[in-house]
Amino acid sequence: MRGSERFHGWLYLPRRTRGALLLVPGLHYLGPADARLDRFLAILADAGILAFCPFLPEFRRLRVGPSLVPDTGVAWETFLALPELPRGLRPGAFSISFGSMPAVHLAAREDGPAALTLFGGYASFEDTIRFSLAGDDGQAYDPTNRPVVFLNALGALDGEPDDPEPLRRAWVTYVRRTWGRPELKDGGWRGVAEEIARALPDDARPLFRVGVGLDPGGDALIERALGRTDFSHLDPTEACARVRCPTTVVHGRDDDVIPFSQAERLHALIPDSRLILTGLYAHTGHGGLGPRAMVDELGAMVGILDAICATAQITE
């Protein structure tokens, strides 16, 4: 199966290979070049895990198009063919965030990974994007993610300008200037948004302002767009039922991008999977816990490390 286009990935070589892992990244314009992901992959290599992480074109464009599954399949086949992979070692797969959907499809293949870990994944795409707009039951959510929802609804939104390209570029610019800066989540994003809005053409400015949350009405716009857009390719339900490899579902209780209730749903959908919920991590960084809570979380951390080692098929 061919992917949508040529793309590349980063290979992390250990001094001595004790296990192997395909890491399916989340929706981020940097892919493995995100400093946090690069550091994680380097740590895996230091632990003896041969790790390969692709730059998935859709995610780099902040999109969730139908090429995600075939592109991940191409990355998997590329990894299996690398001469650095020891003969007879079947890699596992580890996904982050929205990478859970193509990772589940990969694990449903007969030639898929030996084991799977889903970190911060989702079961319902539509419920997840609604959370990105308004949160859920008082759970904190990251307001800087709103434009990605609108980017993926372009073509179905009321009030789109005749030329949507300046609007698309403005939302991407906003994401690049706000993501990875937690100090902007509590209202600081507004200054960035206002600056970008002033430079836009008049016909693009109103929808940009709604898309970033400066003006109201975004939730209703997205609900109407959902009725006009086919997101069925993002539903992992059928693929979850076909996963046969050992699977661990991990999620942070304070995740402000995808709520942990999605992990509970994934766990219910994937046969014989294991669920680990932790308070140690939010979606984009570590959480803050007191000493007593840290002790309570030690079991979760041990479970996460065990899942990584088992997924990579790591040996002594």
N, C-alpha and C positions, 0 to 999 in steps of 0.2 A: 504494500500500500504506500502510495506516494503522499508526501505532505504538500502543503500549499506552495512552497517555494524553498530555495536553498537557505539554510541557516546553519549556525555553528553553535558550539558549546565549549565549556571549559572542563578540562580533565584534571583532577587532583590526584597526584601520584604519591603514594606512601613509600617509605624506604623498603618496607616488606609488606606485601599485600596479604592481609588476613581476612578480608571480606570485600564486597563490592556493592555499590548502591547507585541507582539512578535517582537523582533528585529532581523532581518536577517542581519548578518554581511557581510562585504565585503571580498574580496580576501586578506587574511592576515594570516600568519602562527601562529599568536597568538590568533586569534579569539577574544572573549570578554576579554581575558587577556591582550590585548593591553591597555596600561594605559589610552589612550585617550577615548577609547570606554568604559572601566570600569568606568571612571569618569562620562561620559555622562549617563550611566545606573544608577549610584548611585544618580545622580541629579534627574532623573526621579522618583526613589524610594522616595527621599525626598519630591517630589511634590505629592506623593500619588499614583503613578503609579506602579502596579505590573508588573515587566518586566522580560521576559525570553529570553535569548540569547544562541543559540546552538553553539557548536564548530563543524562547518560543515567540515567533513573529507577532501573533495575535496579542499576547500579553504585553509585549514591548510597545504596541500601539494602543494599549489600554482598552483592548477589545476582547470579546469572548465569542469569536466566530466559530463556524463549524470545522475549521482546519485544526483546532486544538487537539482533537483525538488522533487524526492521522499524523500530525507533526510529532506528537509524543511517541507514536509508534515508530516513526523514522528514527527518533533519538534513541529509542530502545534497541532497534536493530543495529544502529551505528555502534552503540556501546558493546553489544554482544560480539561485533566483528573486530573490535580493537585488539591489536596484538598484545597490549598491556594487560588484558584480562586473562588471568590464569585459566588454562584449559580445565574444564570440569567444574568451574565455580559459577553457579547460577546467581546473578545479582538479585538483590531486592529492590524495591522502589519506595521512596519517601517523598510525600507531597506536602506542599505548604499552601494553605489558604485555598484560593480558587483552582489551584493545581490539582485539587482532589478529584475533580470530575474526570479529566483525562487519565489520571492515575488509576481510578477505579475501572475505567474502560480497558486500560492496559492489563490490570490484574484479572480481568474477565477473559482474556485471551488464553488459548491453550498453551501458547509459548511465552506466557507472561512471567512476571517476577516470582521468585521463590517465596517471598513474603512482602507484606505491604504495611506501611505506617502512614496514616493520614493525620496531619497536624493542622488544626484550625480549619477543617473543611466544611462543606455544606451539603445538605440533602435537598433543599428546595431553593432554587435560584431566585425565584420571585419573592419568596419570604425574606431572603437575605438582602435583596436590594431595597425592599420596604424598610428593613431594619436600618440600612445605610441612610435612609432619608429621615427617619423619625425615632429610631431606637425601639425598645420593646419593654413594657412593664417597668419603666424607670431605669433600665440598664443603660449605662453610658455608651454613646456611639461617637465615632469620629466624623465631625462635620466636613472635613476636607475630602471625603470620599464621594460626596454628592455628584460632582461633575462627571465621574466615571459612569454613573448610572445614566446620565443624560447623553453622554457620548455613545453609549451602546443603544440608545433609543433614537438616535438621529435618523431621520427619514420617516418617523412616526409621531413626531412632536408637533403640537399646535404652535403656530407662530414662528416656524422656521423661516429664516431669510432665504431669498432666491439663491444666493451663494452661501452655503453653510460653512465653507472652508475657514473664513476668519473666525467664526464662532468655535469651530472644532479646535483650531490652533490656540485660541484663547483659553479654553478649558484645559488643554494639555499643558500650556504654560503655567496656569494656576496650580495644577497638580505638581509640576516640577518644582515650583517655588514653595509649596507648603508641605509636601510629604516628607517625612523624616524630621520634622520640626515640631515636637510635641508642645512647645511653648505657644504655638499658634492655635491649638485646638480650642482654647477657652476664649474665643472672640478675636484673637490676633489675626486670624485669616481674613477678617473683613477689610483691613487696610490693603492687603495684597489684592483682594478681589476688586475693590474700588479703583485701584490704580489701573488694573488691566481693563476694567469696564470703560474707563474714560477714553481709552485708545481705540475702542471698537467702532465700526460703522453704526449709524443710528438704528438700522434694521436688525442688527445682531445683538445690540446691547440689552434689550429687555429679557430675552431668553437666557442670555449669559447670567444676568443678575438672579433670575429665578433658579437657574441650574446650580449656582454656587450657594444659594440660600440667602442672598442679600434681600430679595423680595419674596413674598409669599406666593403660593400657588403651585409649587413644584410637585407636591404629592399628587394632586389631582391630574396634573399633566402626565405624570408617569403612569398613573392608573389607566388613563385613556390610551397611552402608548402601548401598555402591556396588552390591551385588547386588540391591538393592530399588529403586533410583532410576534413572530414565531420563535420562541426560546426553547422549543422541545429538545433541541440538540444539547441543551445544558442540563437536562434532567438525568441524574445518575441512577434512578430507581431500578430500571431494568438491568443495567450493568452490575449494580450492587448484588442483585440476586444470583448472578453468575460467578461472583468471586469465590474461588475455592482455596486460595492460598491463605496461610495464617495472616490475620489482619489486626492491627491495633489502631484504634481511633483515639487521638489525643487532642485536648482542647483546653484553653485557658478560660476559667470562669469569668474573668474580667475582659475578655476579648471585646473590643469596641468596633470591630469590622464585621465579624460573623459571630452571632451569639452562640453560646455553648449548647443551647437547645438543639442546634443543628447537628452537633456531634452525637447527641442522644438518638436522634433520628437516624443518622448513618449507622450507628451501632445496631439499631433495630433492623435495618435493611440488609446488613451484611451478615451472612451466616457465620455463626461461631466466632464473631469478632470480640475483641477485648476493648473496653472503654476506660480511659484514664482522664479524669478532669483534674486540673491543677489551678491553684491560685498564684503560682509562681510567675506566670507570663500573661501579659495582655497580647494583643495581636502584633504590635510593632515594637514591643520592648518588655522588659521585666516589670512585674508588679512590685508593690511595696508591702511587705509583710512584717509583722512583729515576730519576736523570738518564738512565742508559743505556736503561732501559725506556721512558722518555718519548720518546726519540729513535726507538726501535723503533715506537712507537705513532703517530708523526706521519703515517705513511701511512694508518693507519686513520681518524684524525681528518679528513684531507683527503677521504677517501672518504665519510665521513659527511656532511660539509658539501656535497660534490658531490651526494650522494643527495638531501639536503633541497632544494637548488636545482633539481635535475632534477625532483623530484616536484612541486614547486610551479610548474613550468613557468616559472621565473624568466627574465626577459629583461633585456638591457642597456638 
